[in-house]
Amino acid sequence: MDTQHGKHAQIGSEGQVANAARMAGHGHTYLRLVRRLERDAHEDPAAFRRRVMLVGGAASAAIAIVLALFLVVSMVAIRHALGAHSGATAVKLALLALLPLAALLIVLRALYVRLPSPEGRPLTRAEAPALFDMLDRIRVKLDGPRIDHVLVDERYNAAAAQRARIGLLGIFGLFGFRSGGSTNYLTLGLPYLLGVPAREMAATVAHEYGHLCGNHGKSAAWLYRQRLVFGTLHGHLRALAAGSLLHRGIAAVLDRLMPYYNAYTFVLARQNEYDADRTASGVAGSVVNAQGLVRDTLQARWIADAFWPTLLRQADDAERPLFMPFAAMRTALKAGYAHWAQPAALAAALAERSGVHDTHPCLRERVDAIGERPALPRPVDRPAADALLPPDTLCALIQEFDEAWWARTGRQWQARHREASRDRSRLAELGALPLAALSLASLHELALLRAERESPAAARDVLAHLLAQPGGPFPRAAFHYGCILLADGSDAGLFHLEAAVAHDRTLADAATAEGCAFLLRTKGQRAARLWREALLPRAA
């Protein structure tokens, strides 16, 4: 399962194609190819799977042939060098042999893939026997592999990961073999455990098991490893391209081939997500699975957009938090239900469409595919954390995570508190004066302080007044005013976001997120994509 960057975390597998965003940079050709292949996969899934296997086999064969050619050319050159009668000829042949050998070493080095182990707090069977019993039941039902390590982290997330026990994942994975076996990890976020019922968690774990146990067949596992290999090889060579003509040449070839390879494997990986969802429905039931998909989407967004910002805003008034996050999270999630379980929030989530940056289909397509109608889930009476973890284990986890969070956050919290105190004093000073009496610099300062310390409503008039003055540009003010207009439903806000990015490239990511979210809600994915493509050159 991955964390989707942006407004919320998304439940899913580690099978996301790492290069999808980069491939999207090839423009409409890649997008059209993905859409065409999706139609092919829908019309005849078996035939499409065979085509992808042929593409994967051809890619592996091409690498094998290139490696063999490099080796043969080097051996021939070395043999002739050893038999040369002229010293100068021998030196030239030896130098000639070094070129393919260097290329061979470059490729082999890139194929030596050792992915880092997932991070988290290890959880043992003795600490959580009920949880491990549930994992055992799912494993038996799906005939899946053993989970070697269960970890807990602080995300609203759940993830399965497989790591090779030796570092030659690249070489072995490329040709369809496992390199000395694998170690399987399951990571469960503490907020996730506190926010979902055990039945929905079982559906998510079954989805992840569906990836690990090869419910999609050995071919899916092979292509998964192969995508890791080619993605690593491509990224490695691109990083080295500036320093070597040889690196640059190999990277250029891969630049041409990778969009096609990624398009085929991306579409198959998305089909595998549907398969994993069906696996989850087979274990927990389609109704429970659908409820979990909706809850995970809406509740994760609420945590990111409301819970954490509300907590961090306490720093404006208090030197220490009034409540620690993980100790308060169970209560906060229950109270938050009334805020995120709204028809408007569900409608907005269902209006989103699948893109080409994540192998996971959109919420509507996932729920439709398992034969259910999307609906708001019921409140959680007893979260998985209470059902599957003993009280002493849960208390220990909460305390550990709160202490670790404060150790990381305490300094920034107190610095923010001091800054907020200074800003309040300055706001009171500037706010006591009429706008006409303020210098342009003071007007700019007041506008930003109100936008960033008070509220959009408090800042609206002073932002509009500032932006009407000569002497700009005022990119941060333009950004805030643009966001206010978009929140009111006015597409005039897009103009202000564009002006902000044109004069301050550091605002590009935030402006892109706000503008695309508005256009996705109002005009659809194509309008959002075209606006984003037009905006990004301004930030170049």
C-alpha positions as CSV (number, residue, x, y, z in Angstrom):
1,M,0.0,0.0,0.0
2,D,1.2,3.5,-0.8
3,T,0.7,7.0,0.6
4,Q,-0.6,9.1,-2.1
5,H,0.9,12.7,-2.0
6,G,-1.5,15.3,-1.8
7,K,-4.6,15.9,0.3
8,H,-4.9,12.3,1.8
9,A,-3.3,8.9,2.1
10,Q,-4.7,6.2,0.0
11,I,-5.0,2.5,0.8
12,G,-3.2,0.4,-1.8
13,S,-0.3,-1.9,-2.7
14,E,3.3,-1.2,-3.2
15,G,2.8,-2.0,-6.9
16,Q,2.6,1.6,-7.9
17,V,4.6,2.3,-11.0
18,A,7.4,4.6,-9.8
19,N,8.0,6.1,-13.2
20,A,4.4,6.9,-14.1
21,A,4.7,10.6,-13.3
22,R,7.9,10.9,-15.3
23,M,6.3,9.0,-18.2
24,A,3.4,11.3,-18.2
25,G,5.9,14.0,-19.0
26,H,6.1,12.5,-22.5
27,G,2.7,14.2,-23.0
28,H,-0.4,13.1,-24.8
29,T,1.2,10.0,-26.5
30,Y,1.7,8.2,-23.2
31,L,-1.8,9.2,-22.0
32,R,-3.4,8.0,-25.2
33,L,-1.5,4.7,-25.1
34,V,-2.6,4.1,-21.5
35,R,-6.2,4.8,-22.3
36,R,-6.1,2.5,-25.4
37,L,-4.5,-0.3,-23.5
38,E,-7.1,0.1,-20.7
39,R,-9.8,-0.5,-23.3
40,D,-8.0,-3.5,-24.6
41,A,-7.6,-4.9,-21.1
42,H,-11.3,-4.4,-20.4
43,E,-12.4,-6.1,-23.7
44,D,-10.2,-9.2,-23.3
45,P,-8.3,-9.4,-20.0
46,A,-6.6,-12.7,-20.8
47,A,-5.4,-11.6,-24.2
48,F,-4.0,-8.4,-22.8
49,R,-2.2,-10.2,-20.0
50,R,-0.5,-12.4,-22.7
51,R,0.5,-9.3,-24.6
52,V,2.1,-7.8,-21.5
53,M,3.9,-11.0,-20.8
54,L,5.3,-10.8,-24.3
55,V,6.4,-7.2,-23.7
56,G,8.1,-8.2,-20.4
57,G,9.7,-11.2,-22.0
58,A,11.0,-9.1,-24.9
59,A,12.4,-6.5,-22.5
60,S,14.2,-9.2,-20.5
61,A,15.5,-10.8,-23.6
62,A,16.8,-7.5,-24.9
63,I,18.8,-6.8,-21.8
64,A,20.1,-10.4,-21.9
65,I,21.2,-10.0,-25.5
66,V,22.9,-6.6,-24.8
67,L,24.7,-8.0,-21.8
68,A,25.9,-11.0,-23.9
69,L,27.0,-8.8,-26.8
70,F,29.0,-6.6,-24.4
71,L,30.7,-9.7,-23.0
72,V,31.4,-11.3,-26.4
73,V,32.8,-8.1,-27.9
74,S,35.1,-7.7,-24.8
75,M,36.3,-11.3,-25.0
76,V,37.0,-11.1,-28.7
77,A,38.9,-7.8,-28.3
78,I,40.9,-9.3,-25.4
79,R,41.7,-12.4,-27.3
80,H,43.0,-10.4,-30.3
81,A,44.9,-8.1,-28.0
82,L,46.7,-11.1,-26.5
83,G,47.7,-12.4,-29.9
84,A,48.6,-9.1,-31.4
85,H,52.2,-8.8,-32.8
86,S,52.3,-5.0,-32.3
87,G,52.3,-3.4,-28.9
88,A,50.3,-0.4,-30.3
89,T,47.7,-2.7,-31.7
90,A,47.4,-4.7,-28.4
91,V,46.9,-1.4,-26.5
92,K,44.2,-0.3,-28.9
93,L,42.4,-3.6,-28.7
94,A,42.6,-3.6,-24.9
95,L,41.1,-0.1,-24.9
96,L,38.4,-1.3,-27.2
97,A,37.6,-4.2,-24.8
98,L,37.2,-1.8,-21.9
99,L,34.3,0.1,-23.5
100,P,31.8,-2.9,-23.6
101,L,33.1,-4.0,-20.2
102,A,32.4,-0.6,-18.8
103,A,28.9,-0.7,-20.2
104,L,28.4,-4.2,-18.9
105,L,29.4,-3.1,-15.4
106,I,27.1,-0.1,-15.6
107,V,24.1,-2.3,-16.3
108,L,25.1,-4.9,-13.7
109,R,25.6,-2.2,-11.1
110,A,22.2,-0.8,-11.8
111,L,20.6,-4.3,-11.6
112,Y,22.1,-4.8,-8.2
113,V,18.9,-3.6,-6.4
114,R,18.7,-3.7,-2.7
115,L,15.5,-2.0,-1.5
116,P,15.5,-0.6,2.1
117,S,13.4,-2.5,4.6
118,P,10.2,-0.7,5.6
119,E,10.4,1.4,8.8
120,G,8.2,1.0,11.8
121,R,7.9,-0.3,15.3
122,P,8.1,-4.1,15.3
123,L,5.1,-5.9,16.8
124,T,5.5,-9.5,18.0
125,R,2.9,-12.3,18.4
126,A,3.3,-12.1,22.1
127,E,2.3,-8.5,22.1
128,A,-0.7,-8.9,19.8
129,P,-1.9,-12.6,19.7
130,A,-5.4,-11.7,18.3
131,L,-3.9,-9.7,15.5
132,F,-1.5,-12.5,14.5
133,D,-4.3,-15.1,14.7
134,M,-6.3,-13.0,12.2
135,L,-3.3,-12.8,9.9
136,D,-2.9,-16.6,10.2
137,R,-6.5,-17.1,9.2
138,I,-6.2,-14.9,6.1
139,R,-3.0,-16.6,5.1
140,V,-4.6,-20.0,5.3
141,K,-7.6,-18.9,3.4
142,L,-5.5,-17.4,0.6
143,D,-2.7,-19.9,0.7
144,G,-0.4,-17.0,1.1
145,P,3.2,-16.6,2.3
146,R,4.2,-16.0,5.9
147,I,4.4,-12.5,7.1
148,D,7.9,-12.3,8.6
149,H,7.6,-8.9,10.2
150,V,4.6,-6.8,11.4
151,L,5.4,-3.2,11.9
152,V,3.4,-0.2,13.2
153,D,4.0,3.3,11.9
154,E,2.3,6.7,12.4
155,R,0.5,7.0,9.0
156,Y,-3.1,6.3,8.2
157,N,-2.1,3.5,6.1
158,A,-1.5,-0.2,5.7
159,A,1.1,-1.7,3.4
160,A,2.6,-5.0,2.4
161,A,6.2,-5.1,1.1
162,Q,8.4,-7.9,-0.1
163,R,12.1,-7.7,0.0
164,A,14.7,-10.0,-1.5
165,R,17.0,-11.6,1.1
166,I,20.1,-10.9,-1.0
167,G,20.8,-7.9,-3.1
168,L,20.6,-9.5,-6.6
169,L,16.9,-8.8,-6.9
170,G,17.7,-6.9,-10.1
171,I,19.5,-9.7,-11.9
172,F,17.2,-12.5,-10.7
173,G,14.0,-10.6,-10.8
174,L,14.6,-9.5,-14.3
175,F,14.5,-13.0,-15.6
176,G,11.7,-14.2,-13.4
177,F,13.5,-15.9,-10.5
178,R,13.4,-15.1,-6.8
179,S,16.8,-14.3,-5.4
180,G,17.2,-16.6,-2.5
181,G,13.7,-16.1,-1.2
182,S,11.9,-13.0,0.1
183,T,11.1,-11.4,3.4
184,N,7.5,-10.2,3.8
185,Y,6.5,-7.1,5.8
186,L,3.1,-5.9,6.8
187,T,3.0,-2.3,8.1
188,L,-0.1,-1.1,9.9
189,G,-0.5,2.6,10.7
190,L,-1.5,3.3,14.3
191,P,-4.1,5.9,13.1
192,Y,-5.5,3.3,10.8
193,L,-5.8,0.8,13.6
194,L,-7.6,3.4,15.7
195,G,-9.9,4.5,12.9
196,V,-11.3,1.3,11.2
197,P,-13.2,-1.7,12.5
198,A,-11.4,-5.1,12.4
199,R,-13.5,-6.4,9.6
200,E,-12.5,-3.6,7.3
201,M,-8.9,-4.0,8.3
202,A,-9.1,-7.7,7.4
203,A,-10.3,-6.6,3.9
204,T,-7.3,-4.4,3.5
205,V,-4.9,-7.0,4.7
206,A,-6.5,-9.5,2.3
207,H,-6.0,-7.0,-0.5
208,E,-2.3,-6.8,0.4
209,Y,-2.0,-10.5,0.7
210,G,-3.5,-10.8,-2.8
211,H,-0.4,-9.0,-4.1
212,L,2.1,-11.1,-2.0
213,C,0.6,-14.5,-2.6
214,G,0.4,-14.1,-6.4
215,N,-3.4,-14.3,-6.6
216,H,-2.8,-12.6,-10.0
217,G,-0.5,-15.5,-10.9
218,K,3.3,-15.9,-11.0
219,S,3.3,-13.6,-14.0
220,A,2.2,-10.6,-11.9
221,A,4.9,-11.2,-9.3
222,W,7.5,-11.4,-12.1
223,L,6.3,-8.2,-13.8
224,Y,6.2,-6.5,-10.4
225,R,9.9,-7.3,-9.8
226,Q,10.8,-6.5,-13.4
227,R,9.2,-3.1,-13.1
228,L,11.4,-2.4,-10.0
229,V,14.4,-3.5,-12.0
230,F,13.8,-1.4,-15.1
231,G,12.7,1.6,-13.0
232,T,15.9,1.4,-10.9
233,L,18.1,0.9,-14.0
234,H,16.5,3.8,-15.8
235,G,16.7,6.2,-12.8
236,H,20.3,5.1,-12.2
237,L,21.4,5.8,-15.7
238,R,19.6,9.1,-15.9
239,A,21.3,10.2,-12.8
240,L,24.7,9.3,-14.3
241,A,24.0,10.6,-17.8
242,A,25.6,14.0,-17.3
243,G,29.0,12.5,-16.5
244,S,29.5,9.9,-19.3
245,L,28.7,9.6,-23.0
246,L,28.2,5.9,-22.5
247,H,25.7,6.4,-19.7
248,R,24.0,9.1,-21.8
249,G,23.7,6.8,-24.7
250,I,22.1,3.9,-22.8
251,A,19.8,6.3,-20.9
252,A,18.7,7.8,-24.2
253,V,17.7,4.3,-25.5
254,L,15.7,3.6,-22.3
255,D,14.1,7.1,-22.5
256,R,12.5,6.0,-25.8
257,L,11.5,2.5,-24.7
258,M,10.3,3.1,-21.1
259,P,7.1,5.0,-21.9
260,Y,5.8,2.0,-23.9
261,Y,7.0,-0.6,-21.3
262,N,5.5,1.4,-18.5
263,A,2.2,1.9,-20.2
264,Y,1.7,-1.8,-20.7
265,T,2.8,-2.8,-17.2
266,F,1.0,0.1,-15.7
267,V,-2.3,-1.0,-17.1
268,L,-1.7,-4.6,-16.0
269,A,-0.8,-3.4,-12.5
270,R,-4.1,-1.5,-12.4
271,Q,-5.9,-4.7,-13.4
272,N,-4.1,-6.4,-10.6
273,E,-5.5,-3.9,-8.2
274,Y,-9.0,-4.9,-9.2
275,D,-8.0,-8.5,-8.7
276,A,-6.7,-7.7,-5.2
277,D,-10.0,-5.9,-4.4
278,R,-11.9,-9.1,-5.4
279,T,-9.6,-11.1,-3.1
280,A,-10.4,-8.7,-0.3
281,S,-14.2,-9.1,-1.0
282,G,-13.8,-12.9,-1.0
283,V,-12.3,-12.7,2.5
284,A,-14.3,-10.0,4.2
285,G,-17.3,-9.6,1.9
286,S,-18.0,-7.0,-0.8
287,V,-20.1,-4.8,1.5
288,V,-17.4,-4.6,4.2
289,N,-14.7,-4.0,1.5
290,A,-16.7,-1.2,-0.1
291,Q,-17.4,0.4,3.3
292,G,-13.6,0.3,4.0
293,L,-12.7,1.8,0.7
294,V,-15.0,4.8,1.3
295,R,-14.0,5.2,4.9
296,D,-10.3,5.1,4.1
297,T,-10.7,7.7,1.4
298,L,-12.8,10.2,3.4
299,Q,-11.3,9.6,6.9
300,A,-7.7,9.8,5.7
301,R,-8.5,13.2,4.1
302,W,-10.1,14.4,7.3
303,I,-7.0,13.4,9.2
304,A,-4.7,15.2,6.8
305,D,-6.9,18.3,6.3
306,A,-8.4,18.7,9.8
307,F,-6.9,16.7,12.6
308,W,-3.2,17.5,12.1
309,P,-3.8,21.2,11.2
310,T,-6.0,21.6,14.2
311,L,-3.4,20.1,16.4
312,L,-0.6,22.1,15.0
313,R,-2.5,25.4,15.3
314,Q,-2.4,25.0,19.0
315,A,1.2,26.1,18.8
316,D,-0.1,29.6,18.0
317,D,-1.5,29.8,21.6
318,A,0.2,27.2,23.7
319,E,3.9,26.2,24.4
320,R,2.9,22.5,24.6
321,P,0.0,20.7,23.0
322,L,-3.3,20.6,24.9
323,F,-3.5,16.9,23.8
324,M,-0.9,14.5,22.3
325,P,-2.0,13.3,18.9
326,F,-2.1,9.5,19.3
327,A,-3.5,9.6,22.8
328,A,-6.4,11.8,21.5
329,M,-6.8,10.1,18.1
330,R,-9.4,7.5,19.0
331,T,-11.7,10.2,20.5
332,A,-10.9,12.6,17.7
333,L,-11.7,10.1,15.0
334,K,-15.1,9.3,16.6
335,A,-15.9,13.1,16.8
336,G,-14.6,13.6,13.3
337,Y,-17.1,11.2,11.8
338,A,-19.8,13.9,11.7
339,H,-17.4,16.1,9.7
340,W,-16.1,13.7,7.0
341,A,-19.1,11.4,6.7
342,Q,-21.0,13.9,4.6
343,P,-22.8,13.4,1.3
344,A,-20.9,16.3,-0.2
345,A,-17.5,14.8,0.7
346,L,-18.5,11.4,-0.7
347,A,-19.8,13.1,-3.9
348,A,-16.5,14.9,-4.3
349,A,-14.5,11.7,-3.9
350,L,-16.7,9.8,-6.3
351,A,-16.3,12.6,-8.9
352,E,-12.6,12.0,-9.1
353,R,-11.3,9.9,-12.0
354,S,-8.4,7.5,-12.3
355,G,-5.2,9.1,-13.5
356,V,-1.9,7.9,-14.8
357,H,0.2,8.6,-11.8
358,D,-1.1,5.8,-9.6
359,T,-2.0,2.2,-10.5
360,H,-4.9,2.4,-8.1
361,P,-8.2,3.1,-9.8
362,C,-10.4,5.9,-8.4
363,L,-12.9,5.2,-5.6
364,R,-15.9,4.9,-7.8
365,E,-14.3,2.4,-10.2
366,R,-13.1,0.3,-7.3
367,V,-16.5,0.1,-5.6
368,D,-18.3,-0.5,-8.9
369,A,-15.9,-3.3,-9.8
370,I,-16.8,-5.3,-6.7
371,G,-20.5,-4.9,-7.4
372,E,-21.4,-2.5,-4.7
373,R,-22.9,1.0,-4.5
374,P,-20.8,3.6,-2.7
375,A,-22.4,4.8,0.5
376,L,-21.3,6.5,3.7
377,P,-20.0,3.9,6.2
378,R,-21.4,3.7,9.7
379,P,-19.5,5.0,12.7
380,V,-16.9,2.7,14.3
381,D,-18.1,1.2,17.5
382,R,-14.9,-0.7,18.3
383,P,-11.8,0.0,16.3
384,A,-9.3,-2.7,15.2
385,A,-6.8,-1.4,17.8
386,D,-9.2,-2.3,20.6
387,A,-10.3,-5.5,19.1
388,L,-6.9,-6.9,18.1
389,L,-4.4,-5.4,20.6
390,P,-4.3,-6.0,24.3
391,P,-4.8,-2.8,26.3
392,D,-1.2,-2.7,27.6
393,T,0.2,-3.1,24.1
394,L,-2.0,-0.4,22.8
395,C,-1.2,2.0,25.6
396,A,2.5,1.3,25.1
397,L,2.3,2.0,21.4
398,I,0.4,5.2,21.9
399,Q,2.9,6.5,24.5
400,E,5.9,5.5,22.3
401,F,4.4,7.2,19.3
402,D,3.5,10.4,21.2
403,E,6.9,10.6,22.8
404,A,8.6,10.1,19.4
405,W,6.3,12.7,17.8
406,W,7.1,15.3,20.4
407,A,10.8,14.6,20.2
408,R,10.7,15.4,16.5
409,T,8.2,18.2,16.7
410,G,8.9,20.0,20.0
411,R,11.5,22.5,18.7
412,Q,9.4,23.5,15.7
413,W,6.3,23.8,17.9
414,Q,7.9,26.1,20.3
415,A,9.5,28.2,17.5
416,R,6.0,28.5,15.9
417,H,4.6,29.6,19.3
418,R,7.2,32.4,19.6
419,E,6.6,33.5,16.0
420,A,2.8,33.5,16.5
421,S,3.2,35.7,19.6
422,R,5.2,38.2,17.6
423,D,2.7,38.1,14.8
424,R,-0.2,38.8,17.1
425,S,1.5,41.9,18.4
426,R,2.2,43.1,14.9
427,L,-1.3,42.4,13.7
428,A,-2.8,44.4,16.6
429,E,-0.5,47.3,15.7
430,L,-1.2,47.3,12.0
431,G,-4.9,46.5,12.4
432,A,-5.4,49.6,14.5
433,L,-4.6,51.8,11.5
434,P,-6.8,52.6,8.5
435,L,-5.6,50.9,5.3
436,A,-5.0,54.2,3.6
437,A,-2.5,55.2,6.3
438,L,-0.3,52.1,5.8
439,S,2.8,52.1,3.6
440,L,2.8,49.5,0.8
441,A,5.2,47.3,2.8
442,S,3.0,47.5,5.9
443,L,-0.1,46.8,3.8
444,H,1.6,43.7,2.3
445,E,2.6,42.6,5.8
446,L,-0.9,43.0,7.1
447,A,-2.5,41.1,4.2
448,L,-0.2,38.1,4.7
449,L,-0.6,38.1,8.5
450,R,-4.3,38.1,8.2
451,A,-4.3,35.4,5.5
452,E,-1.9,33.2,7.3
453,R,-2.7,33.9,11.0
454,E,-6.4,34.7,11.0
455,S,-8.8,33.5,8.2
456,P,-9.6,34.0,4.5
457,A,-12.6,36.1,5.5
458,A,-10.4,38.4,7.6
459,A,-7.9,38.7,4.8
460,R,-10.1,39.1,1.8
461,D,-10.6,42.9,1.8
462,V,-7.0,43.8,2.6
463,L,-5.7,41.3,-0.1
464,A,-8.0,42.8,-2.7
465,H,-6.9,46.3,-1.7
466,L,-3.2,45.4,-1.8
467,L,-3.4,43.7,-5.2
468,A,-5.1,46.8,-6.7
469,Q,-2.1,49.0,-5.7
470,P,0.8,49.7,-8.0
471,G,4.2,48.6,-6.9
472,G,3.8,44.8,-7.1
473,P,4.1,42.0,-7.8
474,F,2.8,40.4,-4.5
475,P,3.0,36.7,-5.3
476,R,2.0,35.3,-1.9
477,A,-0.8,37.7,-1.6
478,A,-2.0,36.7,-5.1
479,F,-1.8,33.1,-4.1
480,H,-4.0,33.6,-1.0
481,Y,-6.5,35.7,-2.9
482,G,-6.7,33.2,-5.7
483,C,-7.5,30.4,-3.1
484,I,-10.2,32.6,-1.6
485,L,-11.8,33.1,-5.0
486,L,-11.6,29.4,-5.9
487,A,-13.2,28.5,-2.6
488,D,-16.1,30.9,-3.5
489,G,-16.4,29.0,-6.9
490,S,-14.9,31.8,-9.0
491,D,-12.5,30.7,-11.7
492,A,-11.0,34.2,-11.5
493,G,-8.9,32.7,-8.8
494,L,-6.9,30.7,-11.4
495,F,-5.6,34.0,-12.8
496,H,-4.2,35.0,-9.4
497,L,-2.6,31.6,-8.9
498,E,-0.9,31.9,-12.3
499,A,0.4,35.4,-11.4
500,A,1.7,34.0,-8.1
501,V,3.6,31.2,-9.8
502,A,5.0,33.5,-12.5
503,H,6.7,35.6,-9.8
504,D,7.5,33.0,-7.2
505,R,8.4,29.5,-8.3
506,T,8.2,28.1,-4.8
507,L,4.5,28.5,-4.9
508,A,4.1,26.2,-7.9
509,D,3.2,23.0,-6.0
510,A,0.7,24.6,-3.8
511,A,-0.9,26.6,-6.6
512,T,-1.0,23.5,-8.8
513,A,-2.8,21.5,-6.1
514,E,-5.4,24.2,-5.4
515,G,-6.1,25.0,-9.1
516,C,-6.3,21.3,-10.2
517,A,-8.6,20.5,-7.2
518,F,-10.9,23.3,-8.3
519,L,-10.9,22.3,-11.9
520,L,-11.4,18.6,-11.1
521,R,-14.5,19.6,-9.1
522,T,-15.9,22.0,-11.7
523,K,-14.7,21.1,-15.2
524,G,-13.1,17.6,-15.1
525,Q,-9.8,15.9,-15.5
526,R,-9.0,17.2,-18.9
527,A,-9.4,20.8,-17.9
528,A,-7.2,20.3,-14.8
529,R,-4.5,18.6,-16.9
530,L,-4.4,21.3,-19.6
531,W,-4.2,24.0,-16.9
532,R,-1.5,22.2,-15.1
533,E,0.5,21.8,-18.3
534,A,0.1,25.5,-19.1
535,L,1.1,26.5,-15.5
536,L,4.2,24.4,-15.1
537,P,6.3,26.2,-17.7
538,R,5.8,29.4,-15.7
539,A,7.6,27.7,-12.8
540,A,10.5,26.4,-14.9
